[in-house]
Amino acid sequence: MQQSDQTIRLLIAGTQFESVHHYLKAFIPDVSVEMIDVDQLKECVHEADVLIPSMASIGESIFARAVRLRLIQQWGVGLDNVEIEAASRHGIAVANVPSIESKSAHSVAEWCIMASISLSRRFPEIQQYVRDAFPWGAPLGRTMEGRTAGLIGFGGVGQSLCRRLTALGMHVISVTRHPDHANKEDFGLKWIGDMSQLSRLLMLSDYLFICVPLNDGTLNLIGEKELSMLPRGAFLINPCRGPIIERDALIDSLDKGHLGGVALDVFWKEPPDPNDPILDHFNVVATPHIAGVTDTAYEKIATTVAENIRRTMSGKLPLNCVNPQALSRLKR
């Protein structure tokens, strides 16, 4: 995987996802892999052939300095922080790894099950009961069987999650941009509709799962109005992107006791401020952006990333390229 006699250099923008570095070193040992702080990217990007943006914003100011850059390869799905049209103008291919292909959809679905059970059984609270040895054996929490789960989005994550929720005896409903009514029978949905039916879904959902990417159409999709439509005591589970939910509205709903609990794997700023008031709520389950992080998912992603580096460096389009128009301008 050599570019003439020069070692290919891959930069990872951000130092939070250290395990990504370990997997890449194992799968592409002949590529130089380096993790850098996001604020160092402008200084270092001129030396990079491949860039993994992580959660960094990649726009014109980066592309203008990226004299060697051939590929922006996301480690996973989300490309909301990459200006794709600008990348195409600069002859830089942009690719991701779809969640179904990487099996990360299954991992995210498993996280959603873990999170929803934790909220249902009030797991953050009951740990303290063990330490206090009181109350002991008191009825606490509620069952998920027979409840309604509302899924916003029915792509890879939504479909994987639906199968697991129906196995728990839940009634699953969904809204998505392009509903396929064949999915109703295939996945055991009670109903599926388009985004114009979001209000109906919210009013029926005892559990609300966010299963959509962040884009112009989903930014602040769930605000004060939408949260108020949920039944009192409903649970909200978000493994996708923080800004899909209006932060202040979410905190207000928790403060007022309208929501029964919230599970967050993503935040509005990552890592979040350790003093963020949302973390002080006893009914909030928070994890560090690891819903899709499992051994199976990372091995598959690493395999795809390695293949895409080979393809791009030989002048071919990478797999899952989102800007194939860049082919005619790919840097040589």
FILO-373072 format. One record per atom (N, C-alpha, C, O): x, y negated, z negated; residue in one letter. Coordinates in steps of 0.02 Angstrom, whole numbers, padded with zeros to 5 digits, always signed. Each point is the difference from the previous one (the first is absolute). Last residue first. Layout:
BEGIN
XYZA ...
***
This chain:
BEGIN
-00175-00648+00393R +00045+00053+00021R +00065-00005-00039R +00045+00041+00011R -00317-00117-00055K +00071-00020+00003K +00043+00060+00017K -00011+00055-00024K -00249-00088+00101L +00042+00030-00051L +00073-00017+00009L +00027+00003+00055L -00228-00062+00079R +00046-00049-00028R +00046+00029-00053R +00040-00035-00030R -00215+00155+00145S +00035-00034+00055S +00052-00049-00025S +00043-00023+00038S -00183+00140-00194L +00045+00045+00035L +00041-00035+00053L +00060+00012+00008L -00241-00101-00152A +00069-00019-00014A +00049+00043+00040A +00059-00017+00004A -00299+00048-00012Q +00021-00050+00049Q +00072-00022-00011Q +00029-00032+00044Q -00146+00182-00193P +00033+00032+00057P +00022-00049+00054P +00042+00016+00041P -00112-00024-00299N +00010-00051+00051N +00036+00029+00060N +00057-00019+00015N -00109+00146-00211V -00060-00042+00003V +00007-00056+00051V -00048-00037+00012V +00148+00303-00051C +00020-00070+00013C -00063-00042+00008C -00045+00017+00038C +00089+00230-00090N -00046-00045-00035N +00020-00073+00007N -00007-00039-00047N +00206+00181+00113L -00066+00028-00012L -00042-00050-00040L +00026-00037-00042L +00167-00065+00195P -00008+00043-00059P -00070+00029-00004P -00046-00025+00032P +00173-00042+00201L -00045-00026-00050L -00002+00048-00060L +00002+00061+00009L +00223-00073+00138K -00069+00024+00004K -00043-00034-00053K +00025-00027-00049K +00221+00008+00087G -00039-00039+00046G -00072+00023+00008G -00035-00024+00045G +00214+00104-00197S +00010+00027+00068S -00045-00035+00051S -00005+00022+00058S -00004-00077-00289M +00070-00011+00019M +00016+00029+00069M +00051-00018+00030M -00267+00052-00125T +00011-00071+00015T +00071-00013+00024T +00010-00038+00047T -00070+00259-00117R -00036-00020+00061R +00016-00073+00019R +00014-00014+00058R +00074+00101-00261R +00030+00032+00059R -00032-00024+00065R +00035-00016+00048R -00131-00056-00249I +00065-00032+00010I +00035+00030+00061I +00028-00037+00040I -00228+00135-00107N -00011-00065+00032N +00064-00039+00010N +00007-00036+00049N -00005+00244-00166E -00015+00010+00071E -00009-00066+00036E +00023-00008+00057E +00007+00002-00290A +00061+00023+00033A -00010+00009+00074A +00042-00020+00041A -00230-00031-00171V +00045-00058+00004V +00064+00020+00036V +00024-00037+00043V -00177+00208-00092T -00024-00043+00054T +00045-00060+00009T +00014-00020+00057T +00033+00166-00235T +00010+00035+00063T -00021-00044+00059T +00035-00002+00050T -00077-00076-00268A +00071-00002+00016A +00016+00034+00066A +00041-00025+00039A -00261+00038-00123I +00016-00068+00022I +00073-00005+00020I +00016-00029+00052I -00087+00232-00145K -00028-00010+00067K +00015-00070+00026K +00017-00007+00059K +00049+00057-00278E +00038+00041+00046E -00025-00009+00072E +00040-00005+00046E -00158-00100-00221Y +00064-00033+00014Y +00043+00041+00048Y +00036-00029+00041Y -00246+00117-00114A -00009-00060+00040A +00067-00031+00019A +00010-00020+00057A -00010+00208-00202T -00023+00018+00067T -00005-00061+00045T +00023+00002+00057T +00030-00033-00288D +00055+00032+00037D -00020+00015+00072D +00039-00012+00047D -00164-00191-00155T +00010+00068-00022T +00056+00031+00042T +00020-00029+00051T -00165-00212-00074V +00069+00022-00010V +00001+00070-00030V -00007+00009-00061V -00181-00167+00110G +00020+00043+00056G +00068+00031-00007G +00026+00030+00047G -00114-00173-00218A -00055+00044+00018A +00019+00049+00056A -00019+00058-00002A +00144-00241-00124I +00024+00069+00011I -00055+00047+00021I +00010+00061-00001I +00024-00307-00091H -00003+00010+00073H +00028+00069+00019H +00045+00007+00041H -00065-00055-00282P +00045-00042+00039P +00005+00017+00074P +00053+00019+00025P -00268-00005-00214T +00058+00038+00020T +00042-00040+00050T -00028-00045+00033T -00195+00027-00227A +00045-00032+00046A +00060+00045+00014A +00029+00029-00046A -00296-00051-00068V +00053+00048+00014V +00045-00031+00054V -00025-00016+00054V -00162-00089-00240V +00036-00006+00063V +00055+00053+00003V +00043+00004-00044V -00195-00067-00145N -00032+00042+00050N +00029-00010+00070N -00035+00005+00050N +00104-00128-00247F +00006+00070-00020F -00028+00047+00053F +00017+00059+00002F +00098-00305+00039H -00066+00030-00009H +00008+00075-00014H +00037+00035+00034H +00144-00189+00019D -00018+00002-00071D -00067+00034-00012D -00017+00014-00058D +00119-00064+00274L +00031+00059-00031L -00018+00007-00074L +00014+00051-00031L -00080-00239+00165I -00039+00059+00020I +00027+00064-00032I -00037+00048-00009I +00142-00266-00018P -00055+00016-00046P -00040+00062+00021P -00033+00031-00042P +00298-00078+00085D -00063-00009+00037D -00058+00021-00045D +00000+00056-00026D +00244-00049-00018N -00049-00034-00043N -00065-00015+00036N -00042-00037-00025N +00230+00138+00134P -00016+00045-00056P -00050-00031-00049P -00032+00036-00039P +00044-00086+00305D +00025-00030-00061D -00019+00046-00059D -00058+00018-00007D +00074+00106+00240P -00038-00053-00032P +00036-00029-00061P +00046+00032-00027P +00086+00068+00247P -00036+00023-00059P -00039-00057-00032P +00018-00058+00008P -00076+00017+00171E +00031+00062-00023E +00075-00009-00008E +00033-00026+00045E -00294-00105-00023K +00072-00010+00003K +00031+00062-00028K -00021+00026-00052K -00198-00013+00074W +00004-00059+00042W +00071-00023+00008W +00018-00032+00049W -00074+00294-00091F -00012-00063-00034F +00008-00058+00049F +00020+00010+00058F -00061+00285-00090V +00027-00056+00038V -00021-00065-00034V -00050-00002-00036V -00024+00211-00039D +00068+00021+00018D +00036-00056+00036D +00060+00005+00013D -00285+00018-00189L +00039-00037+00050L +00067+00033+00010L +00038+00011-00047L -00305+00015-00070A +00064+00034+00011A +00036-00035+00058A -00028-00007+00054A -00184-00052-00246V +00034-00011+00064V +00064+00041+00002V +00036+00004-00050V -00298-00028-00092G +00072+00010+00001G +00027-00008+00071G -00038+00001+00048G -00188-00051-00120G +00018+00049-00051G +00074+00011-00004G +00026+00020-00052G -00158-00250+00130L +00033+00060+00024L +00016+00046-00058L +00019-00022-00054L -00119-00175-00007H -00043+00026+00054H +00029+00064+00028H -00036+00049+00011H +00120-00202-00192G -00024+00067-00013G -00045+00028+00053G -00034+00051-00010G +00164-00265-00012K -00072-00002-00015K -00029+00069-00014K -00057+00006-00021K +00285-00032+00085D -00010-00039-00061D -00073+00001-00022D -00015+00003-00060D +00073+00095+00268L +00024+00040-00056L -00013-00036-00066L -00023+00031-00048L -00025-00148+00242S -00047+00055-00006S +00019+00047-00056S -00043+00026-00036S +00190-00203+00090D -00062-00026-00029D -00051+00055-00011D -00034+00002-00052D +00233+00049+00166I +00014-00011-00071I -00063-00025-00035I -00015+00021-00056I +00002+00003+00288L +00007+00066-00032L +00011-00008-00075L -00031+00035-00040L +00025-00227+00174A -00067+00029-00006A +00003+00067-00035A -00045+00017-00039A +00246-00125+00089D -00035-00035-00053D -00070+00028-00011D -00024+00005-00056D +00156+00085+00238R +00028+00014-00066R -00040-00033-00057R -00018+00034-00048R -00067+00060+00287E +00016-00066-00028E +00020+00010-00073E -00040+00023-00041E +00073+00166+00234I -00044-00021-00055I +00022-00069-00024I +00060-00012-00008I +00060+00108+00178I -00067+00019+00024I -00052-00021-00052I -00058-00012+00017I +00300-00011-00051P -00041-00057+00022P -00066+00018+00033P -00037-00045+00019P +00199+00220-00101G -00029-00043-00051G -00047-00053+00027G -00056-00007-00025G +00093+00247+00145R +00037-00064-00005R -00036-00045-00050R -00062-00002-00001R +00031+00258+00002C +00020-00026+00067C +00042-00063-00003C +00061+00003+00008C -00188+00145-00177P +00068+00024+00015P +00030-00033+00062P +00053+00021+00022P -00267-00053-00215N +00034-00030+00058N +00071+00027+00009N +00045-00020-00038N -00306+00045-00096I +00065+00033+00009I +00032-00026+00064I -00030+00007+00054I -00183-00055-00250L +00030-00020+00063L +00070+00029+00004L +00039-00007-00047L -00292+00051-00094F +00073+00003+00001F +00025-00019+00070F -00031+00018+00050F -00207-00079-00205A +00032+00033+00057A +00076-00003-00006A +00027-00044-00033A -00201-00058-00114G +00037+00058-00022G +00034+00039+00056G +00030+00052-00012G -00237-00196+00079R +00039-00013-00061R +00033+00064-00024R -00033+00053-00004R -00015-00077+00264P -00036+00014-00062P +00043-00016-00060P +00061+00010+00001P -00015-00147+00222L +00012+00066-00027L -00042+00012-00062L -00012-00047-00038L +00022-00165+00149M -00047+00047+00030M +00009+00071-00027M -00047+00040+00003M +00193-00223-00058S -00063-00005-00037S -00052+00047+00027S -00048+00017-00035S +00259-00037+00143L +00006+00034-00065L -00065-00001-00039L -00017+00048-00035L +00029-00169+00238E +00000+00073+00012E +00005+00039-00066E -00034+00050-00008E +00047-00288+00002K -00066+00022+00023K -00003+00076+00006K -00048+00031-00023K +00257-00131-00032E -00049-00005-00055E -00068+00027+00021E -00032+00037-00038E +00212+00057+00196G +00005-00058-00043G -00054+00000-00054G -00029+00053-00015G +00155+00097+00226I -00038+00010-00061I +00012-00059-00047I +00053-00006-00030I +00052+00000+00238L -00063+00032+00018L -00046+00008-00061L -00061-00007+00006L +00292-00099+00041N -00052-00023-00046N -00068+00028+00017N -00051-00033-00010N +00194+00093+00199L +00028-00045-00051L -00056-00028-00043L -00048-00029+00027L +00019+00170+00171T -00007+00029-00066T +00031-00043-00056T -00008+00017-00059T +00010-00070+00299G -00069+00019-00015G -00010+00027-00069G -00057+00002-00024G +00273-00064+00114D -00043-00060-00005D -00071+00017-00020D -00034-00040-00033D +00199+00222-00048N +00003-00040+00061N -00046-00060-00009N -00028-00011-00053N +00119+00255-00081L -00007-00073-00007L +00008-00032+00069L +00050+00010+00033L -00148+00246-00067P +00061-00039-00001P -00015-00074-00010P -00057-00022+00006P -00101+00222-00110V +00013-00037+00062V +00068-00036-00005V +00023-00014-00055V -00168+00140-00113C +00037+00046+00044C +00014-00034+00067C +00000+00034+00052C -00100-00058-00325I +00025-00041+00055I +00044+00044+00043I +00051+00025-00023I -00263+00035-00152F +00068+00015+00021F +00018-00044+00060F -00037-00002+00049F -00152+00022-00267L +00016-00033+00064L +00074+00011+00016L +00044-00019-00039L -00260+00126-00121Y +00072-00003+00009Y +00013-00031+00069Y -00028+00023+00050Y -00189-00013-00113D +00025+00006-00069D +00076-00003-00001D +00030-00021-00050D -00210-00072+00243S +00063+00034-00018S +00015-00003-00075S +00010-00053-00029S -00194-00049+00171L -00011+00071-00015L +00060+00035-00032L -00005+00057-00022L -00001-00289+00098M -00055+00007-00048M -00012+00072-00022M -00029+00013-00052M +00191-00066+00223L +00020-00025-00066L -00054+00012-00052L +00015+00021-00056L -00059+00032+00283L +00046+00047-00030L +00019-00022-00071L +00001+00041-00046L -00134-00186+00175R -00038+00060-00019R +00045+00050-00036R -00019+00030-00050R +00120-00221+00141S -00041-00017-00059S -00039+00061-00024S -00004+00012-00060S +00130+00005+00262L +00041+00000-00060L -00041-00013-00062L +00010+00032-00052L -00063-00014+00299Q -00037+00034-00054Q +00039+00003-00065Q -00015+00040-00044Q +00101-00129+00251S -00058-00041-00016S -00041+00029-00056S -00042-00034-00029S +00231+00146+00126M +00017-00046-00054M -00058-00047-00016M -00001-00030-00054M -00063+00270+00153D +00052-00048+00018D +00008-00051-00056D -00035+00003-00051D -00043+00254-00001G -00023-00058+00037G +00057-00045+00018G +00058+00013-00017G -00149+00248-00090I +00057-00041+00020I -00026-00056+00043I -00043+00010+00043I -00049+00191-00241W -00009-00044+00058W +00064-00037+00015W +00043-00008-00044W -00048+00201-00090K -00071-00014-00006K -00021-00049+00054K -00054+00007+00030K +00263+00168-00001L -00019-00067-00022L -00076-00005-00007L -00037+00031+00038L +00196+00159+00030G -00050+00002-00052G -00019-00067-00028G -00020-00006-00058G +00172+00070+00246F +00030-00013-00066F -00051+00000-00057F +00019-00012-00058F -00077+00057+00291D +00065+00033-00008D +00028-00007-00071D +00033+00045-00025D -00238-00154+00092E -00008+00072-00008E +00067+00033-00015E +00004+00044-00043E -00002-00274+00080K -00049+00011-00053K -00008+00075-00014K -00003+00021-00058K +00137-00109+00238N +00034+00009-00064N -00048+00015-00057N +00018+00031-00050N -00088-00091+00269A +00016+00071-00005A +00035+00016-00066A -00003+00056-00025A -00050-00278+00092H -00052+00034-00038H +00009+00076+00000H -00033+00035-00039H +00201-00247+00049D -00014+00058+00042D -00050+00043-00038D +00017+00030-00050D +00063-00308+00038P -00026+00063-00029P -00013+00053+00052P -00029-00013+00053P +00181-00209-00077H -00028+00038+00056H -00025+00068-00026H +00034+00050+00007H +00042-00210-00165R -00009-00043+00059R -00035+00036+00057R -00044-00028+00033R -00013+00105-00280T +00062-00005+00037T -00013-00041+00063T -00058-00009+00020T -00054+00119-00272V -00006-00048+00054V +00069-00006+00032V +00051+00004-00034V -00187+00195-00132S +00057-00037+00027S -00023-00054+00050S -00050+00008+00034S -00014+00197-00247I -00024-00044+00053I +00058-00043+00023I +00049-00008-00036I -00106+00244-00128V +00047-00045+00032V -00033-00038+00057V -00033+00029+00043V -00015+00119-00285H -00034-00022+00061H +00044-00054+00032H +00013-00052-00031H +00077+00259-00136M -00021-00070+00007M -00037-00010+00066M +00009+00037+00048M +00107+00165-00148G -00072-00006-00007G -00025-00071+00005G -00056-00014-00023G +00282+00107+00053L -00015-00015-00070L -00075-00009-00011L -00022-00015-00056L +00109+00051+00272A +00015+00061-00038A -00013-00010-00074A -00012+00049-00036A -00006-00232+00182T -00058+00044+00007T +00011+00065-00037T -00047+00031-00025T +00225-00183+00029L -00055-00026-00040L -00062+00045+00005L -00035+00012-00049L +00226+00035+00182R +00014+00013-00070R -00057-00023-00045R -00016+00032-00050R +00008-00074+00283R -00002+00073-00011R +00011+00016-00074R -00031+00046-00027R +00051-00272+00096C -00069+00024+00002C -00004+00074-00015C -00043+00022-00038C +00255-00128+00061L -00031-00012-00064L -00071+00028-00002L -00021+00028-00050L +00141-00021+00252S +00031+00045-00048S -00033-00006-00069S -00011+00049-00035S -00059-00198+00202Q -00021+00068+00016Q +00029+00050-00049Q -00035+00045-00023Q +00099-00273+00005G -00071+00009-00015G -00023+00071+00012G -00038+00027-00040G +00259-00088+00101V -00008+00002-00073V -00073+00014-00018V -00014+00042-00042V +00063-00067+00273G +00035+00057-00029G -00011+00007-00075G -00015+00054-00024G -00160-00210+00118G +00055+00026+00040G +00031+00060-00036G -00035+00039-00031G -00159-00200-00020F -00005+00073+00006F +00051+00026+00051F -00015+00039+00044F -00080-00269-00209G +00049+00028+00046G -00006+00075+00002G -00009+00032-00052G -00081-00128-00152I +00007-00052+00051I +00058+00022+00045I +00058-00005-00019I -00227+00149-00150L +00065-00007+00031L -00002-00056+00052L -00038+00003+00047L -00105+00094-00280G -00001-00041+00060G +00070-00010+00027G +00044-00023-00037G -00187+00205-00131A +00065-00030+00016A -00006-00037+00066A -00018+00029+00051A -00157+00069-00259T +00010-00020+00069T +00067-00035+00008T +00017-00047-00037T -00108+00254-00142R +00007-00073+00010R +00012-00015+00075R +00014+00045+00040R -00028+00180-00134G -00065-00031+00009G +00002-00075+00009G -00052-00031+00015G +00259+00136-00132E -00048+00039+00038E -00068-00035+00002E -00025-00024-00051E +00215-00049-00080M -00005-00028+00067M -00052+00037+00042M -00025-00028+00049M +00036-00016-00329T +00016+00045+00054T -00007-00034+00068T -00039-00048+00007T +00108-00076-00244R -00057+00025+00037R +00023+00045+00056R +00056-00005+00024R +00030-00107-00288G +00007+00005+00072G -00063+00029+00033G -00050+00014-00033G +00083+00051-00214L +00033-00058+00029L +00006+00010+00075L +00018+00054+00023L -00103+00057-00283P -00017-00005+00072P +00029-00065+00029P -00010-00054-00027P +00136+00166-00182A -00060-00040+00013A -00014-00002+00074A +00047-00002+00040A +00143+00109-00165G -00054+00040+00026G -00064-00039+00014G -00052+00031+00012G +00209-00157-00166W +00022+00066+00026W -00062+00039+00024W -00046+00011-00038W +00130-00291-00003P -00047+00055-00015P +00022+00065+00034P +00034-00002+00051P +00145-00063-00142F -00070-00019-00010F -00022-00044+00058F +00038-00041+00023F +00191+00110-00063A -00036+00059-00026A -00073-00016-00016A -00031+00033-00042A +00213-00170+00146D -00034-00021-00061D -00034+00059-00036D -00021-00006-00058D +00133+00041+00265R +00050-00030-00046R -00032-00018-00067R +00031+00007-00053R -00172+00070+00224V +00043+00055-00023V +00051-00027-00050V +00013+00031-00051V -00151-00185+00156Y -00039+00039-00048Y +00042+00058-00028Y -00006+00019-00058Y +00089-00153+00235Q +00008-00032-00066Q -00038+00037-00053Q +00020+00000-00058Q -00042+00070+00279Q +00068+00015-00024Q +00011-00030-00068Q +00033+00030-00043Q -00235-00072+00165I +00001+00060-00043I +00070+00020-00022I +00007+00036-00050I -00049-00225+00199E -00025-00011-00067E +00009+00061-00045E +00018-00006-00058E +00038+00008+00293P +00044-00047-00036P -00019-00009-00073P +00043-00010-00043P -00183+00153+00180F +00065+00027-00019F +00045-00051-00034F +00032+00017-00050F -00281+00017+00125R +00029-00054-00042R +00069+00019-00025R +00016-00008-00059R -00169+00124+00217R +00011+00030-00067R +00036-00048-00047R +00021+00019-00055R -00071-00087+00278S -00061+00032-00023S +00007+00025-00071S -00046-00007-00041S +00236-00081+00152L -00048-00052-00019L -00063+00030-00030L -00025-00024-00050L +00185+00172+00133S +00028-00036-00057S -00047-00055-00025S -00009-00009-00060S -00045+00126+00258I -00011+00042-00059I +00027-00035-00063I -00032+00002-00053I +00072-00108+00256S -00071-00003-00016S -00017+00044-00060S -00043-00018-00040S +00266+00017+00123A -00018-00065-00028A -00073-00003-00021A -00017-00026-00053A +00101+00221+00162M +00031-00009-00065M -00023-00064-00034M -00018+00000-00059M -00049+00034+00279I -00034+00046-00044I +00027-00006-00071I -00037-00003-00048I +00144-00120+00214C -00067-00027-00013C -00040+00045-00046C -00036-00025-00044C +00246+00099+00119W +00008-00054-00049W -00068-00029-00017W -00014-00014-00059W +00019+00172+00229E +00012+00032-00065E +00008-00053-00055E -00025+00009-00056E +00008-00085+00276A -00064+00027-00022A +00007+00033-00068A -00044-00007-00043A +00239-00068+00149V -00040-00057-00025V -00067+00024-00026V -00024-00024-00051V +00160+00185+00152S +00030-00022-00063S -00039-00058-00030S -00012-00002-00060S -00048+00081+00272H -00018+00049-00051H +00027-00021-00068H -00034+00008-00052H +00094-00138+00236A -00072-00008-00013A -00023+00049-00054A -00040-00018-00043A +00259+00028+00131S -00007-00046-00057S -00073-00013-00015S -00018-00018-00056S +00117+00154+00237K -00032+00033-00057K -00007-00046-00060K -00022+00021-00053K +00100-00071+00282S +00051+00008-00052S -00025+00040-00060S +00038+00018-00045S -00182-00067+00231E +00059+00033+00027E +00051+00015-00055E +00031+00053-00001E -00225-00178-00050I -00018+00070+00014I +00062+00038+00023I +00010+00057-00021I +00011-00290-00016S -00007+00038-00063S -00019+00074+00012S +00022+00043-00038S +00129-00194+00212P -00070+00007-00022P -00007+00048-00058P +00037+00049-00006P +00172-00201+00074V -00013+00072-00004V -00071+00009-00027V -00012-00009-00060V +00141-00198+00214N -00015+00023-00067N -00009+00076+00001N +00012+00032+00050N +00111-00252+00107A -00034+00065-00008A -00015+00013-00073A +00032-00027-00045A +00070-00159+00250V -00027+00004-00068V -00040+00065-00004V -00042+00015+00042V +00251-00141+00124A -00056+00047-00009A -00021+00001-00074A +00042-00007-00045A +00077-00193+00193I +00010+00044-00058I -00062+00044-00008I -00056-00026-00008I +00112-00171+00161G +00020+00066+00023G +00013+00049-00056G +00044+00043+00006G -00129-00276-00014H +00072+00009-00011H +00024+00069+00022H +00058+00018-00011H -00287-00078+00023R +00036-00052+00039R +00076+00008-00006R +00037-00017+00047R -00177+00157-00178S -00002+00018+00071S +00038-00050+00043S +00035+00019+00046S -00063-00064-00276A +00047+00055+00010A +00003+00019+00074A +00054+00014+00027A -00214-00170-00091A +00067-00030-00001A +00053+00054+00011A +00049-00012+00035A -00271+00082-00060E +00009-00035+00064E +00069-00032+00005E +00031+00002+00053E -00092+00104-00257I +00013+00048+00054I +00009-00035+00067I +00043+00021+00039I -00005-00077-00302E -00029-00037+00057E +00016+00039+00064E +00054-00007+00028E -00079+00099-00291V +00043-00005+00060V -00037-00037+00055V -00056+00018+00018V -00031+00054-00238N +00049-00053-00010N +00046-00010+00059N +00049-00037-00004N -00223+00208-00010D -00033-00065-00008D +00049-00058-00009D -00019-00058+00009D +00026+00311+00031L +00041-00047+00037L -00028-00071-00006L +00012-00042+00043L -00034+00314-00162G -00015-00072+00002G +00050-00043+00037G +00059+00001-00014G -00044+00252-00024V -00050-00026+00047V +00001-00076+00008V +00002-00025+00056V +00217+00179-00125G -00070+00009-00015G -00043-00036+00052G +00019-00005+00058G +00207-00068-00079W +00001+00063-00037W -00072+00012-00024W -00016-00012-00058W +00097-00135+00281Q -00029+00001-00067Q +00004+00069-00031Q -00009+00051+00034Q +00160-00181+00155Q -00033+00064-00015Q -00027-00003-00070Q +00038+00000-00049Q +00073-00150+00263I -00028-00010-00067I -00043+00061-00013I -00051+00011+00032I +00263-00055+00153L -00059+00034-00026L -00018-00025-00070L +00042-00004-00044L +00143-00081+00178R -00037+00037+00052R -00067+00027-00025R -00046+00009+00039R +00256-00209-00097L -00057+00039-00022L -00039+00031+00057L -00020-00034+00047L +00218-00120-00056R +00009+00071+00016R -00062+00042-00010R -00003+00057+00021R +00013-00296-00068V +00030+00007+00067V +00009+00072+00021V +00004+00015+00060V -00142-00169-00235A +00008+00073+00008A +00028+00016+00069A -00035+00026+00043A -00036-00243-00134R +00067+00018-00023R +00017+00073+00015R +00057+00021-00009R -00271-00115+00061A +00047-00045+00031A +00072+00016-00018A +00046-00016+00038A -00232+00130-00139F +00015+00023+00068F +00052-00043+00034F +00041+00024+00039F -00121-00087-00254I +00042+00060-00003I +00020+00022+00070I +00058+00016+00013I -00205-00196-00034S +00064-00021-00030S +00048+00059-00008S +00061-00009+00001S -00285+00045+00080E +00044-00032+00048E +00068-00018-00029E +00051+00007+00033E -00174+00173-00178G -00027-00045+00050G +00054-00030+00043G +00056+00025+00003G -00128+00153-00220I +00047-00001+00056I -00030-00042+00056I -00049+00021+00032I +00027+00037-00315S -00031-00033+00057S +00053-00008+00055S +00053-00029-00011S -00057+00229-00186A +00026-00066+00021A -00038-00027+00059A -00025+00039+00042A +00011+00179-00167M -00052-00050-00011M +00021-00070+00021M -00034-00048-00015M +00148+00251+00131S -00029+00010-00066S -00056-00050-00009S -00047+00000+00040S +00197+00031+00158P -00021-00061-00033P -00024+00008-00072P +00000-00048-00038P +00187+00166+00204I -00060+00022-00035I -00024-00058-00043I +00033-00019-00048I +00134+00034+00277L -00022-00032-00062L -00063+00033-00026L -00048+00009+00037L +00278+00019+00146V -00066+00024-00021V -00016-00034-00067V +00043-00007-00043V +00154-00054+00147D -00030+00030+00060D -00072+00021-00014D -00043-00001+00045D +00212-00196-00168A -00044+00059-00003A -00022+00021+00070A -00016-00041+00042A +00149-00156-00120E +00041+00060+00004E -00041+00063+00008E +00027+00055+00007E -00119-00276-00039H +00038-00002+00064H +00042+00062+00009H +00023+00015+00056H -00151-00063-00257V -00037+00033+00053V +00038+00000+00066V -00014+00042+00043V +00075-00143-00267C +00026+00066+00019C -00031+00028+00064C +00028+00047+00029C -00086-00260-00140E +00073+00000+00004E +00027+00064+00031E +00053+00000+00032E -00286-00028-00076K +00021-00047+00052K +00075+00001+00011K +00024-00009+00056K -00118+00139-00235L -00013+00027+00067L +00024-00047+00055L +00030+00023+00049L -00030-00038-00300Q +00063+00007+00037Q -00011+00017+00073Q +00048+00002+00039Q -00224-00020-00205D +00027-00067+00012D +00068+00002+00034D +00027-00053+00018D -00139+00255-00082V -00037-00034+00054V +00031-00068+00015V +00003-00020+00058V +00153+00212-00154D -00054-00041-00025D -00032-00037+00058D +00033-00017+00049D +00081+00250+00007I +00019-00068-00018I -00060-00035-00031I -00057+00019+00013I +00170+00240+00069M -00056-00036-00029M +00024-00069-00020M +00053-00008-00030M +00039+00196+00221E +00013-00046-00054E -00065-00033-00023E -00041-00020+00041E +00171+00223+00129V -00063-00021-00031V +00016-00044-00060V +00039+00019-00044V +00076+00096+00283S +00014-00040-00059S -00065-00028-00028S -00034-00038+00035S +00065+00271+00109V -00023-00069+00003V +00018-00035-00065V -00009+00028-00054V +00040+00207+00098D +00046-00037+00043D -00021-00072+00011D +00029-00035+00041D -00156+00199-00172P +00065-00012-00032P +00048-00041+00043P +00047-00029-00027P -00310+00081+00005I +00040-00032+00053I +00069-00017-00028I +00016-00059-00009I -00171+00177-00128F -00027+00017+00066F +00039-00031+00057F -00001+00027+00056F +00055-00065-00290A +00000+00072+00010A -00021+00018+00072A +00027+00048+00028A -00030-00273-00100K +00070+00024+00001K +00004+00074+00013K +00047+00025+00031K -00260-00122-00059L +00031-00018+00064L +00072+00024+00004L +00022+00024+00052L -00142+00005-00255Y -00026+00043+00053Y +00033-00015+00067Y +00017+00046+00037Y +00037-00184-00221H +00026+00068-00010H -00024+00047+00055H +00039+00040+00026H -00121-00263-00030H +00071+00002+00016H +00028+00070-00005H +00038+00022+00043H -00258-00061-00116V +00004-00004+00074V +00072+00006+00023V +00016+00034+00048V -00067-00053-00279S -00003+00069+00026S +00002+00002+00076S +00022+00049+00029S -00033-00256-00153E +00067+00029+00003E +00000+00071+00029E +00049+00021+00031E -00202-00240-00037F -00014+00069+00020F +00066+00038+00009F +00019+00017+00056F -00020-00250-00121Q -00045+00035-00045Q -00007+00074+00015Q -00005+00041-00045Q +00133-00231+00154T +00036+00051-00039T -00045+00040-00046T +00024+00040-00041T -00024-00194+00292G -00029+00010-00066G +00033+00058-00035G +00021+00049+00032G -00012-00055+00219A -00011-00066-00030A -00038+00009-00066A -00060+00011+00000A +00235+00144+00151I -00064+00004-00035I -00009-00065-00038I +00039-00017-00044I +00120+00096+00270L -00012-00039-00060L -00069+00014-00028L -00049+00004+00038L +00245+00117+00136L -00070-00007-00020L -00004-00038-00065L +00034+00016-00049L +00150+00038+00267R -00011-00026-00067R -00075-00011-00012R -00034-00032+00040R +00222+00183+00123I -00066-00031-00005I -00011-00022-00072I +00014+00037-00047I +00231-00012+00164T -00049+00032-00044T -00065-00039-00001T +00001-00061-00005T +00173+00069+00215Q -00019-00039-00059Q -00052+00036-00041Q -00049+00027+00027Q +00150+00019+00194D +00044+00023-00054D -00019-00033-00066D +00038+00005-00049D -00228+00021+00223S +00070-00006+00022S +00043+00028-00055S -00012+00055-00025S -00184-00029-00068Q -00008-00055+00047Q +00070-00020+00022Q +00034-00038-00034Q -00144+00281-00077Q +00049-00054+00002Q -00017-00051+00053Q -00026+00017+00053Q -00052+00214-00156M -00042-00059+00000M +00044-00062+00000M -00006-00043-00044M 
***
